[in-house]
Amino acid sequence: MNLEYKGINIFYTDNGSGNTVVLLHGFLENSNMWKPFLSTLSKNNRIVCIDLLGHGKTECLGYIHTMELMAECVKAVLEHLKINKATFVGHSMGGYVALAFAEENPELIAGLCLMNSTAEEDSLERKKNRDRAIIAVKENYRRFVKMGISNLFRPKNRIIFSEDIKQITEEALQNPLQGIIAALEGMKIRKNRLPILQHSTFKQMMIVSKKDPVLDYHSLINQTKNTNVKVVEFPDGHMSHIENKHYFLQNIVHFIENK
């Protein structure tokens, strides 16, 4: 389904009934990433999946897609659907958007799961890497996307999940160049949102992977110290929903359905 917002179309899906769960995909992904889990999750819940700005079937809105702007679009969808409370699950960039949403609208959050994501801002080195990525994607879009997707997986899993990587890459190549650059610019300037983990009263969970090539395992564990955040650890890479599919679903169901 599409919602017109600020002159663009925002694509979303809405399945099932019950307590609402909002699923937010990561960079280069789209809402299709959640399809394998919808039949299970929508049995007892209302599952809303949203294509974030410049990804999937959602159009671009300017030249920098800040996490705050993406969160505004998420709120527009929820208001359109008359949803006033939801549990959020955000993968990577989707987690950054969920944190931005939670900061602005804490009363709308029933729970927050950061899946292979972080509450910290980019380090100086990471910001430089974003700038390099912007140059790389302008020079050779296809090569950037292909390498970008493959590098999210634990090295040994790149062969095991080669078909998944191929499919994700094909879908990622449908994203407009402007959307990719706008997201990189937005992630680069996002703020530190550790206080949300430290002070929020809603339930929280963080899924971390020991061999995540994108995020430092020890840094993520440190973020959860002296908080009420439940930590779930997986042995593989950044793509828990593929590399650790069964246990990922098990933990998500448990998180959603337990108060």
C-alpha positions as CSV (number, residue, x, y, z in Angstrom):
1,M,0.0,0.0,0.0
2,N,1.1,3.6,-0.6
3,L,0.7,6.7,1.5
4,E,1.3,10.1,0.0
5,Y,3.4,12.3,2.2
6,K,5.1,15.6,1.4
7,G,4.6,14.9,-2.3
8,I,6.1,11.4,-2.4
9,N,4.8,7.8,-2.0
10,I,5.7,5.8,1.1
11,F,5.2,2.1,0.6
12,Y,4.1,-0.1,3.5
13,T,2.4,-3.5,4.2
14,D,-0.1,-4.2,7.0
15,N,-0.9,-7.8,8.0
16,G,-2.7,-9.5,10.9
17,S,-4.4,-8.1,13.9
18,G,-3.5,-7.6,17.6
19,N,-0.7,-5.6,19.1
20,T,1.2,-3.7,16.5
21,V,4.8,-4.5,15.5
22,V,6.7,-2.2,13.2
23,L,9.5,-3.8,11.2
24,L,12.2,-1.5,9.7
25,H,14.8,-2.7,7.3
26,G,18.4,-1.7,7.0
27,F,20.5,0.2,4.4
28,L,20.2,-1.2,0.8
29,E,17.3,-3.4,2.0
30,N,13.6,-3.1,1.8
31,S,10.5,-4.5,3.5
32,N,10.8,-7.7,1.6
33,M,13.4,-8.8,4.1
34,W,10.6,-9.6,6.6
35,K,8.5,-11.8,4.2
36,P,9.8,-15.1,5.5
37,F,8.6,-14.2,9.0
38,L,5.2,-12.6,8.3
39,S,3.0,-15.7,8.5
40,T,4.4,-16.6,12.0
41,L,4.5,-13.0,13.3
42,S,1.0,-12.0,12.0
43,K,-0.8,-14.9,13.7
44,N,-1.2,-13.0,16.9
45,N,0.0,-9.5,16.0
46,R,-0.5,-6.7,13.5
47,I,2.7,-6.4,11.5
48,V,3.5,-3.2,9.7
49,C,6.5,-3.2,7.4
50,I,7.7,0.1,5.9
51,D,10.0,0.9,3.0
52,L,12.2,3.7,4.3
53,L,13.1,6.8,2.2
54,G,14.9,6.0,-1.1
55,H,14.5,2.2,-0.6
56,G,12.2,-0.3,-2.1
57,K,9.1,1.3,-3.4
58,T,9.4,4.5,-1.3
59,E,10.6,7.6,-3.1
60,C,13.3,10.0,-2.2
61,L,12.6,13.2,-0.2
62,G,15.5,15.6,-0.7
63,Y,19.3,15.0,-0.8
64,I,19.9,14.0,2.8
65,H,17.6,11.4,4.5
66,T,18.3,12.0,8.1
67,M,17.1,9.4,10.6
68,E,14.7,12.0,12.0
69,L,13.2,12.5,8.6
70,M,12.8,8.8,8.1
71,A,11.2,8.6,11.6
72,E,8.7,11.3,10.5
73,C,7.7,9.2,7.6
74,V,7.2,6.2,9.9
75,K,5.0,8.3,12.1
76,A,3.0,9.4,9.1
77,V,2.2,5.8,8.3
78,L,1.2,5.0,11.9
79,E,-1.0,8.0,12.1
80,H,-2.6,7.0,8.8
81,L,-3.3,3.6,10.2
82,K,-4.5,5.0,13.5
83,I,-1.9,3.2,15.5
84,N,-1.0,4.7,18.8
85,K,1.4,2.1,20.3
86,A,3.8,-0.3,18.7
87,T,6.8,-2.5,19.3
88,F,9.6,-1.6,16.9
89,V,12.2,-4.0,15.4
90,G,14.9,-2.2,13.4
91,H,17.7,-3.9,11.5
92,S,20.9,-1.8,11.2
93,M,19.8,1.6,9.7
94,G,16.2,0.6,10.7
95,G,17.4,0.6,14.3
96,Y,18.8,4.1,13.9
97,V,15.4,5.2,12.6
98,A,13.6,3.4,15.4
99,L,15.8,5.2,18.0
100,A,15.1,8.6,16.3
101,F,11.3,7.7,16.5
102,A,11.6,6.7,20.1
103,E,13.4,9.9,21.1
104,E,10.6,12.0,19.6
105,N,7.7,9.8,20.4
106,P,8.4,7.7,23.6
107,E,4.7,7.4,24.4
108,L,4.1,5.5,21.2
109,I,6.7,2.8,22.0
110,A,5.7,-0.5,23.6
111,G,9.1,-2.1,23.0
112,L,12.3,-1.6,20.9
113,C,14.6,-4.2,19.4
114,L,17.9,-3.1,17.9
115,M,18.9,-5.9,15.5
116,N,22.6,-5.7,14.5
117,S,22.3,-1.9,15.1
118,T,23.9,0.6,17.5
119,A,22.7,3.5,19.6
120,E,26.1,5.3,19.2
121,E,26.8,7.9,16.5
122,D,29.4,7.3,13.8
123,S,33.0,7.5,14.9
124,L,35.3,9.9,13.0
125,E,36.7,7.0,11.1
126,R,33.3,5.7,10.3
127,K,32.2,9.1,9.0
128,K,35.3,9.1,6.7
129,N,34.2,5.6,5.5
130,R,30.7,7.0,4.7
131,D,32.3,9.7,2.6
132,R,34.4,7.1,0.8
133,A,31.3,5.1,0.2
134,I,29.5,8.0,-1.3
135,I,32.4,8.5,-3.8
136,A,32.5,4.7,-4.5
137,V,28.7,4.5,-5.2
138,K,28.9,7.5,-7.6
139,E,31.9,5.9,-9.4
140,N,30.4,2.4,-9.8
141,Y,26.9,1.9,-8.4
142,R,26.7,-1.9,-9.2
143,R,30.1,-2.7,-7.7
144,F,29.3,-0.8,-4.6
145,V,26.0,-2.5,-4.0
146,K,27.4,-6.0,-4.8
147,M,30.3,-5.6,-2.4
148,G,28.2,-3.8,0.2
149,I,25.7,-6.7,0.5
150,S,28.3,-9.5,0.4
151,N,30.4,-7.8,3.1
152,L,27.4,-7.9,5.6
153,F,27.8,-11.6,5.9
154,R,30.4,-13.5,7.9
155,P,33.0,-14.6,5.3
156,K,32.3,-18.3,5.5
157,N,28.6,-17.6,5.1
158,R,29.0,-15.8,1.8
159,I,29.2,-19.2,0.0
160,I,26.5,-20.8,2.2
161,F,24.0,-18.0,1.5
162,S,25.1,-17.1,-2.0
163,E,21.5,-17.4,-3.4
164,D,20.2,-15.1,-0.7
165,I,23.0,-12.6,-1.4
166,K,22.2,-12.7,-5.1
167,Q,18.5,-12.0,-4.5
168,I,19.2,-9.2,-2.0
169,T,21.7,-7.6,-4.4
170,E,19.2,-7.7,-7.3
171,E,16.6,-5.9,-5.1
172,A,19.2,-3.4,-3.8
173,L,20.1,-2.5,-7.3
174,Q,16.5,-1.3,-7.8
175,N,17.1,1.4,-5.2
176,P,17.8,4.8,-6.8
177,L,21.3,6.2,-6.6
178,Q,20.0,9.3,-4.9
179,G,18.4,7.2,-2.1
180,I,21.6,5.4,-1.4
181,I,23.6,8.6,-1.1
182,A,20.9,10.3,0.9
183,A,20.9,7.4,3.4
184,L,24.7,7.5,3.7
185,E,24.6,11.2,4.4
186,G,21.9,10.7,6.9
187,M,23.6,7.9,8.8
188,K,26.8,9.9,8.9
189,I,25.3,12.8,10.8
190,R,23.0,10.9,13.1
191,K,23.3,11.7,16.8
192,N,24.3,9.5,19.8
193,R,21.1,8.0,21.3
194,L,22.6,5.9,24.1
195,P,20.4,7.7,26.7
196,I,17.4,6.0,25.2
197,L,18.9,2.6,26.1
198,Q,19.8,3.9,29.6
199,H,16.6,5.7,30.6
200,S,13.6,4.3,28.7
201,T,11.0,2.4,30.6
202,F,9.7,0.3,27.7
203,K,11.1,-3.1,27.1
204,Q,14.3,-3.3,25.0
205,M,16.3,-6.0,23.3
206,M,19.6,-5.9,21.4
207,I,20.5,-8.6,18.9
208,V,24.3,-8.7,18.5
209,S,26.4,-11.0,16.4
210,K,29.9,-12.1,17.4
211,K,31.3,-12.0,13.9
212,D,29.4,-8.9,12.7
213,P,31.7,-7.3,10.0
214,V,30.0,-3.9,10.4
215,L,29.6,-3.4,14.2
216,D,32.0,-4.1,17.0
217,Y,30.6,-6.8,19.3
218,H,32.3,-5.5,22.5
219,S,31.1,-2.0,21.8
220,L,27.5,-3.2,21.5
221,I,27.8,-5.2,24.8
222,N,29.2,-2.1,26.5
223,Q,26.1,-0.1,25.4
224,T,23.8,-2.4,27.4
225,K,25.7,-2.3,30.7
226,N,23.6,-0.8,33.5
227,T,20.5,-0.8,31.4
228,N,17.3,-3.0,31.2
229,V,18.2,-4.1,27.6
230,K,18.0,-7.8,27.1
231,V,21.0,-9.0,25.0
232,V,20.6,-11.9,22.5
233,E,23.9,-13.1,21.0
234,F,24.3,-14.9,17.7
235,P,27.6,-16.5,16.3
236,D,27.5,-15.1,12.8
237,G,27.4,-11.8,10.8
238,H,25.3,-8.7,10.3
239,M,22.4,-10.5,8.7
240,S,20.9,-12.3,11.6
241,H,17.6,-12.9,9.9
242,I,19.4,-15.0,7.3
243,E,22.5,-16.3,9.0
244,N,20.7,-17.3,12.2
245,K,17.1,-17.4,10.9
246,H,15.5,-19.9,13.2
247,Y,16.8,-18.4,16.4
248,F,16.2,-14.9,15.2
249,L,12.5,-15.7,14.7
250,Q,12.3,-17.5,18.0
251,N,13.7,-14.5,19.9
252,I,11.6,-12.0,18.1
253,V,8.4,-13.9,18.9
254,H,9.4,-14.1,22.5
255,F,10.2,-10.4,22.7
256,I,7.0,-9.3,21.0
257,E,4.7,-11.5,23.0
258,N,6.2,-11.1,26.5
259,K,5.4,-7.9,28.5
